[in-house]
Amino acid sequence: PLPNAVNVQTVDFYQYFQKMSQTERWVNGDISNFEYIMHLNVMSGRTFNDLTQYPLFPWILSLYDSNEISFKNKESFRDLTKPVGALDNDRLNVLLKRVANMKDNNEQPYLYDTGSSYLSAACSYLLRLEPFTSEYVSILSGNSFKKEDFITSISESYKSVTKKFDDYRELIPEFFFMPEVFLNLNHYDFNNEQTET
């Protein structure tokens, strides 16, 4: 029924990806950064149809309190050679010590307690929009919203993902094309409402 469908499980993925020539198209300026990152998300199995596998986009800026961004100032931009969990050296060193302790105790070592994208993270970014508000309410199982459940400041959110030991979230595509994620168009009372099951 789908003559052009390719089961990438049965082919060498690297060769398959090269044949698609998306990287070459991106390098040549034929597709935008957004298109390329979306392509990478699709190729890695991420989808808008599953909140646990929601597409990821990297934090790009690192100075959110400034009125101007200087393209000449490296401090303006996040180091894209590192995962979000390794952007702060102090936090990374604590995580690496924990890994070493786990190895010493014959435990299966891991670096991060949580991933960069998971159901509650995707919902928290999309919390101001239905049906994500209702989805998040069902996740909370009758508990109240907490301030940390949703984005109140992009600057504070970036500080959180670079400093806190339980926050390694990247961004979602909507940050780059849908300003409604920052507006409470449904007028939901996040401060006073109790959620219901």
C-alpha positions in Angstrom: 0.0 0.0 0.0 2.9 2.4 0.7 5.4 1.9 -2.2 8.0 4.4 -1.0 7.9 3.2 2.7 11.3 2.2 3.9 11.8 0.1 7.1 14.9 1.8 8.5 15.3 -1.0 11.0 16.5 -3.3 8.1 18.9 -0.9 6.5 22.1 0.8 7.6 20.7 3.9 9.2 23.8 6.1 8.6 23.8 5.2 4.9 20.0 5.8 4.7 20.4 9.2 6.3 23.2 10.2 4.0 21.1 9.2 0.9 18.4 11.6 2.1 21.1 14.4 1.8 19.3 16.6 4.4 22.6 17.6 6.0 24.0 18.6 2.7 20.8 20.6 1.9 21.1 22.3 5.3 24.8 23.1 4.9 24.1 24.6 1.5 21.3 26.7 2.8 18.5 24.9 0.9 16.6 24.2 4.1 16.3 26.2 7.3 17.7 25.3 10.7 14.1 24.6 11.8 13.5 22.2 8.9 16.7 20.4 9.6 16.1 20.0 13.3 12.5 18.8 12.5 14.0 16.3 10.1 16.4 15.0 12.8 13.5 14.7 15.2 11.4 12.7 12.7 14.4 10.4 11.9 14.9 9.7 15.6 11.3 8.7 16.0 10.0 11.8 17.7 6.4 12.8 16.9 3.7 15.3 17.7 1.4 12.4 18.2 3.0 11.1 21.4 3.8 13.5 24.2 6.4 11.1 25.6 8.3 11.3 22.3 7.6 15.0 21.6 10.1 16.8 19.2 13.1 18.5 20.9 14.7 21.7 19.9 17.8 23.1 21.6 18.0 26.1 23.8 20.0 28.4 21.5 20.4 31.6 23.5 22.0 31.8 26.9 21.4 35.5 27.7 17.6 36.0 28.2 17.9 39.1 30.5 19.5 41.3 27.8 17.6 43.6 25.4 20.1 43.1 22.7 21.9 40.0 21.3 25.3 40.4 20.0 26.3 37.8 17.4 29.9 38.5 18.2 29.5 37.7 21.9 29.9 34.0 22.5 28.2 34.5 25.9 24.9 35.2 24.1 24.6 31.6 22.9 24.4 28.2 24.5 27.3 25.9 23.8 25.6 23.5 21.3 28.5 21.0 21.6 27.3 20.0 25.0 24.0 18.5 26.2 22.0 20.7 28.5 23.0 18.7 31.5 26.7 19.5 30.9 26.4 23.3 30.4 27.1 24.1 34.1 30.5 22.7 35.1 29.6 22.6 38.8 26.5 20.6 38.2 28.3 18.3 35.8 31.0 17.6 38.3 28.5 16.6 41.0 26.8 14.3 38.4 30.1 12.7 37.5 31.0 12.1 41.1 27.6 10.4 41.6 28.4 8.2 38.6 31.7 7.3 40.1 30.1 6.4 43.5 27.5 4.2 41.7 30.3 2.3 40.0 32.2 1.9 43.3 28.9 0.5 44.8 28.5 -1.9 41.8 25.3 0.0 40.8 24.3 0.6 37.2 25.6 4.1 36.7 23.5 6.9 35.0 24.2 10.5 34.5 20.7 12.1 34.6 17.7 11.2 36.7 15.3 12.5 34.0 15.5 12.9 30.3 15.3 16.1 28.2 11.8 15.3 27.0 9.0 13.5 28.8 5.3 13.8 29.1 5.2 16.3 32.0 7.8 18.5 30.3 6.0 18.6 27.0 2.8 19.4 28.8 4.4 22.1 31.0 5.6 23.9 27.9 2.2 23.6 26.2 0.2 24.1 29.5 -1.6 27.3 28.3 -3.1 25.6 25.3 -5.9 23.0 25.1 -5.9 20.0 24.9 -2.6 20.1 26.8 -4.1 21.9 29.9 -6.6 19.0 30.3 -3.9 16.4 29.7 -1.7 18.0 32.4 -4.7 18.1 34.8 -5.1 14.4 34.3 -1.4 13.8 35.0 -1.6 15.7 38.2 -4.4 13.4 39.4 -6.3 16.0 41.4 -3.4 18.0 42.8 -3.0 21.7 42.4 -0.8 23.3 39.8 2.6 24.4 41.3 4.5 27.5 40.1 7.2 25.2 38.6 4.6 23.3 36.5 4.6 25.9 33.8 6.8 28.5 32.2 6.5 31.9 33.8 9.9 33.3 32.6 12.1 32.0 29.7 15.1 33.4 31.5 14.3 31.5 34.7 13.5 28.4 32.8 16.9 28.5 31.1 18.6 29.0 34.5 16.7 26.0 35.8 17.8 23.7 33.0 21.4 24.8 33.5 21.5 24.6 37.3 18.9 22.3 38.8 19.6 18.6 39.2 16.2 17.5 38.0 15.7 19.7 35.0 17.3 18.8 31.7 14.6 19.9 29.3 15.3 21.2 25.9 12.7 23.3 24.1 9.9 22.3 21.8 9.3 23.4 18.2 6.4 25.7 19.3 8.9 28.1 21.0 10.0 29.1 17.5 6.7 29.6 15.7 3.7 29.7 18.1 3.6 32.7 20.5 0.3 31.3 21.9 2.4 29.0 24.1 3.2 32.1 26.2 -0.3 33.4 26.4 -3.2 32.2 28.6 -5.8 32.4 25.8 -8.1 30.0 27.6 -8.0 32.2 30.8 -7.3 29.2 33.0 -6.7 30.2 36.7 -3.3 28.5 37.3 -2.9 30.2 40.7 -6.1 29.2 42.4 -7.8 26.4 40.5 -7.7 22.9 42.0 -7.4 20.2 39.4 -10.0 17.5 39.2 -9.7 13.9 38.2 
